[in-house]
Amino acid sequence: MRRLSVLLAMCWLATVFAVRPVPAADITTVKETDVLGGFTDWVTSVECSADGKLCATGTHDKVVLWETSNWKNLKEFTGKLGRVRSLAFSVDGKSVLAGGYQKIIAFDVASGASRELKGHRGFVTTLITVPGGQQLLSASEDGTVRQWDLASGASKVIVKEAEDPIMGLALSVDGKRVATASGDETRPTRPGPIKLYDLTTGEHLKTLEAHQRVATTVAFSPDGKLLASGGFDGVIKLHKLEDATMLGAYDGHERPINQLRFTPDGKQIVSAAGGRAVGKNEAHVWDVVTGKTIAAFTKHEAPVLGIALLPDGKRVVSVSRDQTGVVWERPTESGNPLTQALSAATKLAATAPQAHVPQESAKDKADKEEPKPNAQSAKVIKIGMIGLDTSHCIAFAQLFNAEKSAIPGFRVTLVYPQGSPDIKSSVERVPDYTTKITALGVQVINSLEEMVSQVDAVLLETNDGRPHLEQVIPVLKAGKPVFIDKPIAGSLTDAVAIFELSRHYKTPLFSSSSLRFASGAQALRNGKIGDITGCDAYSPCSLEATHPDLFWYGIHGVETLFTVMGAGCESVSRTSTKDFDFVAGTWKGGRIGTFRGIRSGGSGYGGTAFGTKGVSEIGKFDGYQPLAVEIGKFFQTKVVPVSEQETLEIYAFMEAADESKRQGGKPVTLDSVLSKARTAAAVKVQQAIEKK
């Protein structure tokens, strides 16, 4: 295990020393004193009241209140929150506030009465009540920090991040500054910023050293001189606020850091970790000055998502995805911190270097656990999967990994899971799909780059098209063929950039809806009714605010339309109402194709095709196997089954439809939106190529 390289922070000395890895025998393994049970879902948050008499735990749509004198379940509050990501008690202790998806609910502890505070557009990740009044601070994955007046329920935005969700928030002891931890786990190459802001004005004061990946949590030391931050890189950084320098990095955890807290005396930090990488799900207690791990709580069977200390600092409550909360006592070390630090440094100098024993890598583990190649194929093509928030992930894994697969010679071996923080349906699918996909023999891995290095081909399955450009770049650089599920991107600009980078790195890719390879659509494309003169296609068309209207679900019907009609659309016009969309496209030569998007009443997938030899229904959805077969052929031959031209035309059709809606239904040419997208994409492509 690795540990901290640190300046003697508390004394501000300049001498640098490294603390040698602490032998496991020297780390106290603490035991629980009480278990908080009865949960049927993840326990995602925990907080204790200021007087230490109550403890609140958050789970799906529920807050459970516990008496700390005997750890009995006092009462439960329910509300439509999704997973309760954050909790806080009011200053007077009479209310408990719960942060969930796009809302905060304040529950009266005595009566159970509740009221909602709305304003955020994503999960509320942190709640902090401001001492001495009726003020509440909240941070959200929508990239904002809001300040609330609890008396009136009014709020205002005091911090707005330009790009990243805000995952953690802390308030300084003097109440004048806030610190934020930010980052987007769906964009693995982006760092996790740590920033300081003036609470009154919202002015950005300082940017501290960022984490390599999304930053998740921050905490001020009780004396206000230090700031600790943690992130998905598995590192806790200690920052000196006076000059914004980093004093050290504790990397004793082997998994992402989910939360950390200073002890009341400021001498120790308690940190919770767990996530998708190899390693342990555990909480650590470690010394701020020496970096020594004092104790570890290892009883949780799944990631530790939250921790809280009772006011005396002696007891810790940790909560986990294993559907439990656990109370345990925090061990302390006596003695002067400086003496301890110098003793550690002296011991280090007197100790001979030790040989480094590498940990078993995810690749080694995967190689050990990987089943023998399918008997029908001499070489199994290993497939890596990016994203785990769509049913397509399970469908493809079932098809490729079946014992008697209809598509032999392939196996999904690794998955780098993702969920989009501002799309509720996406985030809430990941836990269930994780259970299902691991049951199919797929290993979850925490590093996109490591996953790409261990597979032969990639399925990019993240349901959200916005991070696709960034997620696909490491795959293209590695030269691994990649299928990008619909939508190929969150914008036409990104779609163009993806194809340009594919060309630059000489790595093939294709994208498609599963509807393209339905037998009925393919028969029509191959001449069943002669040359196609027109087509009317329809599909469900639910909307997602983060995407252009038709990208999210209308893509299925639009892909069907283009499968039958082929490329060559020149302009579109759109009529749109609350429940329906109707888009008419004019193809070269005067052919007309239409798409009807349905959000109310009877729905389904299908349409009618018109040809020189007759009229035919397009037919039904045939499931995912036809698409999986085409993906398999592509992974073997590197020959794409859908051209770049046709794919970009599909997305230009949908982008032009949005522009037509903005212009009141006027016809919009595909060339006009493509030209604009190509100009914007050129900038992104150049930036991606120049980025190391």
C-alpha positions as CSV (number, residue, x, y, z in Angstrom):
1,M,0.0,0.0,0.0
2,R,1.0,3.5,-0.6
3,R,0.9,6.4,1.8
4,L,1.5,10.1,2.2
5,S,4.4,12.4,1.1
6,V,3.8,15.5,3.1
7,L,5.3,18.7,4.5
8,L,5.0,19.0,8.2
9,A,1.8,20.8,7.6
10,M,0.7,21.7,11.1
11,C,4.1,23.3,11.9
12,W,4.6,24.7,8.4
13,L,8.2,23.3,8.2
14,A,9.8,23.0,4.8
15,T,11.3,19.5,5.3
16,V,9.7,16.9,3.0
17,F,9.5,13.3,4.2
18,A,7.8,10.2,3.0
19,V,5.9,7.8,5.4
20,R,6.6,4.2,4.5
21,P,3.6,2.0,3.9
22,V,2.1,1.0,7.2
23,P,2.1,-2.8,7.7
24,A,-1.4,-4.2,8.0
25,A,-0.6,-5.5,11.4
26,D,0.0,-1.9,12.6
27,I,-3.4,-0.7,11.5
28,T,-6.3,-1.1,14.0
29,T,-9.2,-2.9,12.5
30,V,-12.2,-1.4,14.3
31,K,-15.4,-3.3,15.0
32,E,-19.0,-2.1,14.9
33,T,-20.9,-1.3,18.0
34,D,-24.3,-1.1,16.3
35,V,-25.8,-1.9,13.0
36,L,-28.6,0.1,11.4
37,G,-30.6,-2.3,9.4
38,G,-34.0,-2.8,7.7
39,F,-33.1,-1.0,4.5
40,T,-34.1,-2.5,1.1
41,D,-31.9,-0.2,-1.0
42,W,-28.6,1.5,-0.9
43,V,-28.0,3.8,2.1
44,T,-26.6,6.8,0.3
45,S,-26.2,9.5,3.0
46,V,-25.9,10.1,6.7
47,E,-25.8,13.1,9.1
48,C,-26.0,13.7,12.8
49,S,-27.7,16.5,14.6
50,A,-25.6,19.2,16.3
51,D,-26.6,18.0,19.8
52,G,-25.7,14.4,18.9
53,K,-29.1,13.0,19.9
54,L,-30.3,12.1,16.4
55,C,-28.8,10.6,13.3
56,A,-30.5,10.6,9.9
57,T,-29.8,8.1,7.1
58,G,-31.0,8.5,3.5
59,T,-32.0,5.8,1.0
60,H,-34.3,5.7,-2.0
61,D,-37.3,8.1,-1.4
62,K,-36.8,7.8,2.4
63,V,-35.1,9.3,5.4
64,V,-34.7,7.1,8.5
65,L,-34.2,8.9,11.9
66,W,-32.3,7.1,14.7
67,E,-31.9,7.8,18.4
68,T,-28.2,7.8,19.1
69,S,-28.7,6.8,22.8
70,N,-29.8,3.3,21.8
71,W,-29.7,3.3,18.0
72,K,-33.4,2.6,17.7
73,N,-35.4,3.5,14.6
74,L,-37.3,6.6,15.8
75,K,-39.3,7.4,12.6
76,E,-39.2,7.4,8.8
77,F,-40.0,10.1,6.4
78,T,-40.9,9.5,2.7
79,G,-40.9,11.7,-0.4
80,K,-40.4,11.5,-4.1
81,L,-36.6,12.2,-4.0
82,G,-35.0,9.2,-5.8
83,R,-31.9,8.3,-3.9
84,V,-31.3,10.7,-1.1
85,R,-27.8,12.0,-1.8
86,S,-27.4,14.6,1.0
87,L,-28.8,15.4,4.4
88,A,-28.6,18.2,6.9
89,F,-30.3,19.2,10.2
90,S,-31.6,22.7,10.7
91,V,-29.7,24.8,13.2
92,D,-32.3,24.3,15.9
93,G,-32.5,20.6,15.1
94,K,-36.3,20.7,14.5
95,S,-36.1,19.8,10.9
96,V,-34.1,17.4,8.7
97,L,-33.5,18.3,5.1
98,A,-33.0,15.7,2.4
99,G,-31.5,16.3,-1.1
100,G,-32.6,14.1,-3.9
101,Y,-33.2,14.5,-7.6
102,Q,-34.0,18.1,-8.5
103,K,-35.5,18.9,-5.1
104,I,-34.9,19.3,-1.4
105,I,-37.5,18.2,1.1
106,A,-37.6,19.6,4.7
107,F,-39.2,17.3,7.2
108,D,-40.4,18.4,10.6
109,V,-38.8,16.0,13.1
110,A,-41.8,16.2,15.5
111,S,-44.8,16.1,13.2
112,G,-43.3,14.6,10.0
113,A,-44.8,17.5,8.0
114,S,-42.9,18.3,4.8
115,R,-42.3,21.0,2.2
116,E,-40.4,21.0,-1.0
117,L,-37.6,23.4,-2.1
118,K,-37.2,23.3,-5.9
119,G,-34.7,25.0,-8.1
120,H,-32.0,22.5,-9.0
121,R,-32.0,20.5,-12.2
122,G,-29.9,17.6,-11.1
123,F,-29.2,15.5,-8.0
124,V,-28.5,17.6,-4.8
125,T,-25.1,16.4,-3.7
126,T,-24.5,18.4,-0.5
127,L,-26.6,20.3,2.0
128,I,-25.2,22.6,4.7
129,T,-27.1,24.7,7.2
130,V,-25.4,28.0,7.9
131,P,-24.9,28.6,11.7
132,G,-26.9,31.4,13.3
133,G,-29.8,31.7,11.0
134,Q,-32.3,30.3,8.6
135,Q,-29.9,29.8,5.7
136,L,-29.2,26.6,3.7
137,L,-26.5,26.0,1.1
138,S,-27.0,23.3,-1.5
139,A,-24.8,21.9,-4.3
140,S,-26.0,20.0,-7.3
141,E,-24.9,18.0,-10.3
142,D,-26.5,20.8,-12.3
143,G,-23.3,22.8,-11.7
144,T,-24.7,25.3,-9.2
145,V,-24.5,26.2,-5.5
146,R,-27.8,27.8,-4.2
147,Q,-28.4,29.7,-1.0
148,W,-31.8,29.3,0.5
149,D,-33.9,31.2,2.9
150,L,-35.6,28.5,4.8
151,A,-38.3,30.8,6.2
152,S,-39.5,31.8,2.7
153,G,-38.2,29.0,0.6
154,A,-36.6,31.5,-1.8
155,S,-33.2,30.7,-3.3
156,K,-30.5,32.3,-5.4
157,V,-27.6,30.9,-7.3
158,I,-24.3,32.0,-5.8
159,V,-21.9,29.7,-7.8
160,K,-22.3,28.5,-11.4
161,E,-19.8,26.0,-12.9
162,A,-19.4,26.4,-16.6
163,E,-19.0,22.7,-17.4
164,D,-18.9,20.3,-14.5
165,P,-21.4,19.0,-11.9
166,I,-20.6,20.0,-8.4
167,M,-20.2,16.9,-6.4
168,G,-19.1,18.3,-3.0
169,L,-19.4,21.5,-1.0
170,A,-17.9,22.8,2.3
171,L,-18.4,25.9,4.3
172,S,-15.5,27.6,6.1
173,V,-15.6,27.9,9.9
174,D,-16.0,31.7,9.7
175,G,-18.8,31.3,7.2
176,K,-17.2,33.5,4.6
177,R,-16.1,31.0,2.0
178,V,-17.3,27.9,0.3
179,A,-15.2,25.2,-1.4
180,T,-16.4,23.1,-4.2
181,A,-15.4,19.7,-5.6
182,S,-16.4,19.2,-9.2
183,G,-16.1,16.9,-12.2
184,D,-18.0,14.7,-14.6
185,E,-17.5,11.0,-14.2
186,T,-18.9,10.5,-17.7
187,R,-15.9,12.4,-19.1
188,P,-13.0,10.4,-17.7
189,T,-10.2,12.5,-19.2
190,R,-11.3,15.7,-17.5
191,P,-9.7,16.6,-14.1
192,G,-11.7,17.3,-11.0
193,P,-11.4,21.0,-10.0
194,I,-11.2,22.2,-6.4
195,K,-12.3,25.9,-6.1
196,L,-12.8,28.5,-3.4
197,Y,-15.6,31.1,-3.6
198,D,-16.7,34.1,-1.5
199,L,-20.0,33.2,0.0
200,T,-21.4,36.7,-0.1
201,T,-20.5,37.8,-3.6
202,G,-20.0,34.4,-5.3
203,E,-16.6,35.7,-6.5
204,H,-14.1,32.9,-7.5
205,L,-11.2,33.3,-5.1
206,K,-8.8,30.5,-5.8
207,T,-8.4,27.3,-7.8
208,L,-6.5,24.6,-5.9
209,E,-4.6,21.6,-7.3
210,A,-7.2,19.4,-9.2
211,H,-7.7,15.7,-9.0
212,Q,-6.9,13.6,-12.0
213,R,-10.5,12.5,-12.2
214,V,-13.8,13.8,-10.9
215,A,-13.5,15.4,-7.4
216,T,-16.2,14.2,-5.0
217,T,-15.8,15.7,-1.6
218,V,-14.2,18.6,0.3
219,A,-13.8,19.6,4.0
220,F,-12.3,22.6,5.9
221,S,-10.2,21.9,8.9
222,P,-11.7,23.2,12.2
223,D,-9.0,25.9,12.4
224,G,-9.8,27.0,8.8
225,K,-6.1,26.6,7.7
226,L,-6.5,23.5,5.6
227,L,-8.8,22.0,3.0
228,A,-9.0,18.3,2.3
229,S,-10.4,17.0,-1.0
230,G,-11.1,13.5,-2.4
231,G,-11.9,12.1,-5.8
232,F,-12.4,9.2,-8.1
233,D,-8.6,9.0,-8.5
234,G,-8.5,7.4,-5.0
235,V,-6.4,10.2,-3.6
236,I,-7.1,12.7,-0.7
237,K,-5.3,16.0,-1.1
238,L,-4.4,18.3,1.7
239,H,-4.3,22.0,0.7
240,K,-2.8,24.9,2.6
241,L,-5.3,27.7,2.1
242,E,-3.0,30.6,3.0
243,D,-1.1,30.3,-0.3
244,A,-3.2,27.6,-2.1
245,T,-0.3,25.1,-2.1
246,M,-0.8,21.3,-1.8
247,L,0.8,19.9,1.3
248,G,0.4,16.2,0.6
249,A,-1.6,13.4,-0.9
250,Y,-2.9,10.5,1.1
251,D,-3.4,7.5,-1.2
252,G,-4.0,4.7,1.3
253,H,-7.3,3.9,-0.3
254,E,-7.5,1.7,-3.3
255,R,-10.9,2.9,-4.5
256,P,-12.6,6.2,-5.2
257,I,-13.1,8.6,-2.3
258,N,-16.8,9.2,-1.6
259,Q,-16.7,11.4,1.5
260,L,-14.3,12.7,4.1
261,R,-14.6,14.6,7.4
262,F,-12.1,16.2,9.8
263,T,-12.4,15.1,13.5
264,P,-13.5,17.9,15.8
265,D,-9.9,18.4,17.0
266,G,-8.6,18.6,13.4
267,K,-5.9,16.0,14.1
268,Q,-7.4,13.2,12.0
269,I,-9.5,12.7,8.9
270,V,-12.1,10.0,8.5
271,S,-12.6,9.0,4.8
272,A,-15.0,6.6,3.0
273,A,-14.1,4.8,-0.2
274,G,-15.5,2.3,-2.6
275,G,-16.4,2.1,-6.2
276,R,-15.7,0.3,-9.4
277,A,-12.0,-0.6,-9.2
278,V,-10.2,-3.5,-7.5
279,G,-9.5,-3.0,-3.9
280,K,-11.5,-2.7,-0.6
281,N,-14.7,-0.9,0.3
282,E,-13.7,0.7,3.6
283,A,-13.4,3.7,5.8
284,H,-10.0,4.9,7.1
285,V,-9.0,7.1,10.0
286,W,-5.6,8.7,9.4
287,D,-3.3,11.3,11.0
288,V,-3.3,14.7,9.3
289,V,0.4,15.4,10.1
290,T,2.1,12.1,9.5
291,G,-0.3,10.5,7.0
292,K,-0.3,7.3,9.0
293,T,-3.4,5.1,8.7
294,I,-4.5,4.7,12.3
295,A,-7.5,2.5,11.7
296,A,-9.6,0.9,9.0
297,F,-13.2,-0.2,9.1
298,T,-13.6,-3.1,6.6
299,K,-16.9,-4.7,7.4
300,H,-19.0,-3.1,4.6
301,E,-19.6,-5.5,1.7
302,A,-20.1,-2.7,-0.9
303,P,-18.9,0.9,-1.5
304,V,-19.0,3.1,1.6
305,L,-21.0,6.1,0.4
306,G,-21.1,8.4,3.4
307,I,-19.8,9.0,6.9
308,A,-20.8,11.2,9.8
309,L,-19.1,11.8,13.2
310,L,-21.1,12.4,16.4
311,P,-20.2,15.8,17.9
312,D,-17.8,14.2,20.5
313,G,-15.9,12.7,17.5
314,K,-15.6,9.3,19.2
315,R,-18.3,7.5,17.2
316,V,-18.5,7.2,13.4
317,V,-21.5,6.2,11.4
318,S,-20.8,4.8,7.9
319,V,-23.4,3.9,5.3
320,S,-23.0,1.7,2.2
321,R,-24.5,0.2,-0.9
322,D,-24.7,-3.0,1.1
323,Q,-28.0,-1.6,2.5
324,T,-26.7,-1.0,6.0
325,G,-25.4,1.7,8.3
326,V,-22.8,0.8,10.9
327,V,-21.8,2.6,14.1
328,W,-18.2,2.2,15.2
329,E,-15.8,3.8,17.6
330,R,-12.9,5.9,16.3
331,P,-9.5,5.0,17.8
332,T,-7.2,7.8,18.8
333,E,-3.5,8.2,19.2
334,S,-2.0,10.1,22.1
335,G,1.0,12.2,22.0
336,N,2.3,15.4,20.2
337,P,1.6,15.3,16.5
338,L,5.0,16.9,15.7
339,T,6.8,14.3,17.8
340,Q,4.9,11.5,16.0
341,A,5.8,13.0,12.6
342,L,9.5,13.3,13.5
343,S,9.5,9.8,14.9
344,A,8.1,8.5,11.7
345,A,10.7,10.3,9.6
346,T,13.6,9.0,11.8
347,K,12.2,5.5,11.5
348,L,12.1,5.9,7.8
349,A,15.7,6.9,7.5
350,A,16.8,4.0,9.6
351,T,14.9,1.4,7.6
352,A,16.4,-0.3,4.5
353,P,14.4,0.1,1.3
354,Q,11.8,-2.6,0.8
355,A,11.1,-4.3,-2.5
356,H,7.9,-3.2,-4.2
357,V,5.3,-5.9,-4.5
358,P,2.9,-5.0,-7.3
359,Q,-0.8,-5.6,-6.7
360,E,-2.7,-7.8,-9.0
361,S,-4.0,-5.7,-11.8
362,A,-7.5,-5.7,-13.2
363,K,-6.0,-7.3,-16.3
364,D,-4.4,-10.2,-14.3
365,K,-7.7,-10.8,-12.6
366,A,-9.6,-10.7,-15.8
367,D,-7.2,-13.2,-17.4
368,K,-7.6,-15.5,-14.5
369,E,-11.4,-15.3,-14.5
370,E,-12.0,-15.2,-18.2
371,P,-13.8,-18.3,-19.5
372,K,-12.1,-20.6,-22.0
373,P,-12.7,-19.5,-25.7
374,N,-15.9,-20.6,-27.3
375,A,-15.3,-24.0,-28.8
376,Q,-16.7,-22.7,-32.1
377,S,-13.9,-20.2,-32.5
378,A,-10.1,-20.5,-32.1
379,K,-9.8,-16.9,-30.9
380,V,-12.4,-15.0,-28.9
381,I,-12.6,-11.3,-29.6
382,K,-12.6,-9.6,-26.3
383,I,-15.2,-6.7,-26.1
384,G,-15.0,-3.8,-23.7
385,M,-18.1,-1.9,-22.9
386,I,-18.4,1.8,-22.0
387,G,-21.5,2.8,-20.0
388,L,-24.0,0.8,-18.0
389,D,-27.2,2.8,-18.1
390,T,-29.2,1.3,-20.9
391,S,-30.9,-2.1,-21.4
392,H,-28.7,-2.5,-24.5
393,C,-25.8,-3.3,-22.3
394,I,-27.4,-6.4,-20.8
395,A,-28.9,-7.4,-24.2
396,F,-25.5,-7.4,-25.9
397,A,-23.8,-9.1,-23.0
398,Q,-26.4,-11.8,-23.0
399,L,-26.0,-12.3,-26.8
400,F,-22.2,-12.4,-26.9
401,N,-21.6,-14.2,-23.6
402,A,-24.3,-17.0,-23.9
403,E,-22.9,-20.5,-23.4
404,K,-24.3,-21.5,-26.8
405,S,-24.2,-18.1,-28.4
406,A,-25.8,-17.6,-31.8
407,I,-22.9,-15.2,-32.5
408,P,-19.8,-17.3,-31.5
409,G,-16.3,-16.0,-31.2
410,F,-17.0,-12.9,-29.1
411,R,-17.2,-12.1,-25.4
412,V,-17.9,-9.0,-23.4
413,T,-15.1,-9.2,-20.7
414,L,-14.9,-5.7,-19.2
415,V,-17.3,-2.8,-18.5
416,Y,-16.5,0.8,-17.6
417,P,-19.9,1.8,-16.1
418,Q,-21.4,5.2,-16.4
419,G,-24.6,7.0,-15.5
420,S,-25.4,10.6,-16.5
421,P,-25.7,12.7,-13.3
422,D,-28.4,15.0,-14.6
423,I,-30.6,12.3,-16.1
424,K,-32.5,10.5,-13.4
425,S,-33.4,7.4,-15.4
426,S,-29.7,7.0,-16.3
427,V,-28.3,7.2,-12.8
428,E,-30.8,4.9,-11.3
429,R,-30.3,2.1,-13.8
430,V,-26.6,1.6,-13.1
431,P,-26.8,-0.4,-9.8
432,D,-29.3,-3.0,-11.2
433,Y,-27.5,-3.3,-14.5
434,T,-24.2,-3.8,-12.6
435,T,-25.6,-6.8,-10.8
436,K,-27.0,-8.2,-14.0
437,I,-23.9,-7.8,-16.1
438,T,-21.5,-9.2,-13.5
439,A,-23.7,-12.3,-13.3
440,L,-22.9,-12.7,-17.0
441,G,-19.2,-12.9,-16.3
442,V,-18.3,-9.3,-17.1
443,Q,-15.8,-7.6,-14.8
444,V,-16.4,-4.0,-13.8
445,I,-13.3,-1.8,-14.2
446,N,-12.6,1.8,-13.0
447,S,-10.2,2.9,-15.7
448,L,-11.3,3.6,-19.3
449,E,-7.7,3.5,-20.5
450,E,-7.0,0.3,-18.8
451,M,-10.1,-1.3,-20.2
452,V,-9.2,-0.2,-23.7
453,S,-5.8,-1.7,-23.4
454,Q,-7.2,-5.1,-22.5
455,V,-9.8,-5.6,-25.2
456,D,-10.0,-6.1,-29.0
457,A,-13.1,-4.0,-29.7
458,V,-15.4,-1.6,-27.9
459,L,-19.2,-1.1,-27.5
460,L,-19.8,2.6,-26.5
461,E,-23.2,2.2,-24.7
462,T,-23.5,5.3,-22.5
463,N,-27.1,6.3,-22.9
464,D,-26.2,10.0,-22.9
465,G,-24.7,11.1,-26.2
466,R,-23.0,14.2,-24.8
467,P,-19.9,12.4,-23.4
468,H,-19.5,10.1,-26.4
469,L,-16.9,12.4,-28.1
470,E,-14.6,12.4,-25.1
471,Q,-15.2,8.7,-24.3
472,V,-14.4,7.5,-27.8
473,I,-11.1,9.3,-28.1
474,P,-9.0,6.8,-26.1
475,V,-10.6,4.0,-28.1
476,L,-9.7,5.7,-31.4
477,K,-6.2,6.4,-30.3
478,A,-5.7,2.8,-29.4
479,G,-6.9,1.7,-32.8
480,K,-9.8,-0.5,-31.5
481,P,-12.9,-0.8,-33.7
482,V,-15.9,0.7,-31.9
483,F,-19.6,0.6,-32.2
484,I,-21.3,3.7,-30.8
485,D,-24.9,3.2,-29.8
486,K,-27.6,5.8,-30.5
487,P,-27.3,8.7,-30.3
488,I,-23.8,8.8,-31.7
489,A,-23.4,12.2,-29.9
490,G,-25.3,14.9,-28.1
491,S,-24.9,17.3,-31.0
492,L,-24.4,17.3,-34.8
493,T,-21.0,19.1,-34.1
494,D,-19.8,16.2,-31.9
495,A,-21.0,13.6,-34.4
496,V,-18.9,15.3,-37.2
497,A,-15.9,15.5,-34.8
498,I,-16.2,11.8,-34.0
499,F,-16.0,10.8,-37.6
500,E,-13.1,13.3,-38.3
501,L,-11.1,11.8,-35.4
502,S,-11.9,8.3,-36.6
503,R,-10.3,9.3,-39.9
504,H,-7.4,10.9,-38.2
505,Y,-6.6,7.9,-36.1
506,K,-7.4,5.4,-38.9
507,T,-9.8,3.6,-36.6
508,P,-13.2,2.4,-38.0
509,L,-16.5,3.0,-36.2
510,F,-20.2,2.9,-37.0
511,S,-23.4,3.9,-35.2
512,S,-26.9,2.6,-35.6
513,S,-30.3,2.1,-34.0
514,S,-31.3,-1.6,-33.7
515,L,-34.3,-0.8,-35.9
516,R,-32.1,-0.5,-38.9
517,F,-31.4,-4.2,-39.1
518,A,-35.0,-5.4,-38.6
519,S,-35.8,-7.9,-41.3
520,G,-38.7,-5.8,-42.8
521,A,-36.6,-2.7,-43.2
522,Q,-33.7,-4.6,-44.7
523,A,-36.0,-6.4,-47.2
524,L,-37.3,-3.0,-48.4
525,R,-33.8,-1.5,-48.7
526,N,-32.9,-4.6,-50.8
527,G,-35.6,-4.2,-53.3
528,K,-38.7,-6.0,-52.0
529,I,-41.0,-3.4,-53.7
530,G,-38.6,-2.1,-56.2
531,D,-37.1,1.4,-56.0
532,I,-38.3,3.3,-53.0
533,T,-40.4,6.4,-53.9
534,G,-41.3,7.4,-50.4
535,C,-41.7,6.3,-46.8
536,D,-43.7,7.3,-43.7
537,A,-42.0,6.0,-40.5
538,Y,-43.1,6.4,-36.8
539,S,-41.8,5.6,-33.4
540,P,-42.0,6.8,-29.8
541,C,-40.4,10.2,-29.3
542,S,-40.0,11.0,-25.6
543,L,-37.9,14.2,-25.1
544,E,-34.8,14.7,-22.9
545,A,-34.0,18.3,-22.0
546,T,-30.3,17.7,-22.3
547,H,-30.5,16.6,-26.0
548,P,-31.9,17.9,-29.3
549,D,-35.5,16.8,-29.5
550,L,-35.3,13.8,-31.8
551,F,-31.8,12.6,-30.7
552,W,-33.0,10.8,-27.5
553,Y,-35.7,8.5,-28.8
554,G,-37.0,9.8,-32.1
555,I,-33.7,8.5,-33.6
556,H,-35.3,5.0,-33.8
557,G,-38.0,6.1,-36.2
558,V,-35.6,8.4,-38.2
559,E,-33.1,5.6,-38.6
560,T,-35.9,3.4,-39.9
561,L,-36.8,6.1,-42.4
562,F,-33.3,6.4,-43.7
563,T,-32.8,2.6,-43.8
564,V,-35.7,2.5,-46.3
565,M,-35.1,5.8,-48.1
566,G,-31.2,5.8,-48.1
567,A,-29.1,9.0,-48.1
568,G,-29.9,12.1,-50.2
569,C,-32.3,14.1,-48.1
570,E,-31.9,17.8,-48.9
571,S,-34.4,19.7,-46.6
572,V,-36.9,19.2,-43.8
573,S,-39.8,21.0,-42.2
574,R,-41.3,20.2,-38.9
575,T,-44.6,20.6,-37.1
576,S,-44.6,20.1,-33.4
577,T,-47.2,19.9,-30.6
578,K,-47.0,18.7,-27.0
579,D,-47.8,15.1,-27.9
580,F,-46.6,14.7,-31.5
581,D,-43.9,15.7,-34.0
582,F,-44.2,15.4,-37.8
583,V,-41.1,16.0,-39.9
584,A,-41.3,15.9,-43.7
585,G,-38.0,15.5,-45.7
586,T,-37.5,16.1,-49.3
587,W,-34.9,13.8,-51.0
588,K,-33.0,14.5,-54.2
589,G,-35.2,13.8,-57.2
590,G,-38.4,14.9,-55.4
591,R,-38.9,11.8,-53.2
592,I,-40.6,12.5,-49.8
593,G,-40.1,10.8,-46.5
594,T,-41.8,11.6,-43.2
595,F,-41.3,10.8,-39.6
596,R,-44.0,10.9,-37.0
597,G,-42.8,11.1,-33.3
598,I,-45.4,9.9,-30.8
599,R,-45.6,11.0,-27.1
600,S,-49.2,10.2,-26.4
601,G,-51.7,7.4,-27.2
602,G,-50.9,4.3,-29.1
603,S,-47.4,3.9,-30.2
604,G,-44.8,1.5,-31.5
605,Y,-42.2,1.1,-34.3
606,G,-43.0,0.8,-37.9
607,G,-44.3,2.6,-41.0
608,T,-45.2,2.3,-44.6
609,A,-42.9,2.2,-47.6
610,F,-43.9,3.1,-51.2
611,G,-42.0,1.6,-54.2
612,T,-42.1,1.2,-57.9
613,K,-43.5,-2.3,-57.5
614,G,-45.9,-1.9,-54.6
615,V,-46.6,-0.6,-51.1
616,S,-45.5,-2.5,-47.9
617,E,-45.6,-2.2,-44.2
618,I,-42.0,-1.8,-42.8
619,G,-42.6,-4.5,-40.1
620,K,-41.9,-5.0,-36.5
621,F,-38.8,-4.6,-34.2
622,D,-36.8,-7.9,-34.3
623,G,-34.8,-7.4,-31.1
624,Y,-31.1,-6.8,-30.7
625,Q,-29.7,-9.9,-32.3
626,P,-29.6,-8.6,-35.9
627,L,-27.6,-5.6,-34.8
628,A,-25.3,-7.7,-32.7
629,V,-24.6,-9.9,-35.7
630,E,-23.6,-6.8,-37.7
631,I,-21.4,-5.6,-34.8
632,G,-19.7,-8.9,-34.7
633,K,-19.0,-8.9,-38.5
634,F,-17.6,-5.4,-38.1
635,F,-15.3,-6.3,-35.2
636,Q,-14.0,-9.2,-37.4
637,T,-13.6,-7.4,-40.7
638,K,-13.3,-3.7,-39.8
639,V,-15.8,-3.0,-42.6
640,V,-18.6,-0.7,-41.5
641,P,-22.2,-1.7,-42.3
642,V,-23.5,1.9,-42.2
643,S,-21.7,4.7,-44.1
644,E,-20.5,7.9,-42.5
645,Q,-22.5,9.9,-45.0
646,E,-25.8,8.3,-44.1
647,T,-25.2,8.5,-40.3
648,L,-24.3,12.2,-40.5
649,E,-27.3,12.8,-42.7
650,I,-29.6,11.2,-40.1
651,Y,-28.3,13.6,-37.4
652,A,-28.4,16.5,-39.8
653,F,-32.1,15.6,-40.5
654,M,-32.8,15.8,-36.8
655,E,-30.8,19.0,-36.2
656,A,-32.5,20.6,-39.2
657,A,-35.9,19.5,-37.7
658,D,-35.0,21.4,-34.5
659,E,-34.0,24.5,-36.5
660,S,-37.3,24.3,-38.5
661,K,-39.2,24.2,-35.2
662,R,-37.3,27.3,-34.0
663,Q,-38.2,29.0,-37.3
664,G,-41.9,28.2,-37.0
665,G,-41.9,25.2,-39.4
666,K,-40.0,26.8,-42.3
667,P,-38.0,24.4,-44.5
668,V,-34.3,24.0,-43.4
669,T,-31.6,22.5,-45.6
670,L,-29.4,19.8,-44.3
671,D,-26.4,21.5,-45.9
672,S,-26.9,24.6,-43.8
673,V,-26.8,22.8,-40.5
674,L,-23.9,20.5,-41.6
675,S,-21.8,23.4,-42.7
676,K,-22.2,25.1,-39.3
677,A,-21.4,21.8,-37.5
678,R,-18.3,21.1,-39.6
679,T,-16.9,24.6,-38.7
680,A,-17.5,24.0,-35.0
681,A,-16.2,20.5,-35.2
682,A,-12.9,21.5,-36.7
683,V,-12.0,23.4,-33.6
684,K,-12.9,20.4,-31.3
685,V,-10.9,18.0,-33.5
686,Q,-7.8,20.2,-33.4
687,Q,-8.1,20.5,-29.6
688,A,-8.4,16.8,-29.2
689,I,-5.4,16.0,-31.4
690,E,-3.2,18.6,-29.6
691,K,-4.3,17.4,-26.1
692,K,-1.7,15.0,-24.7
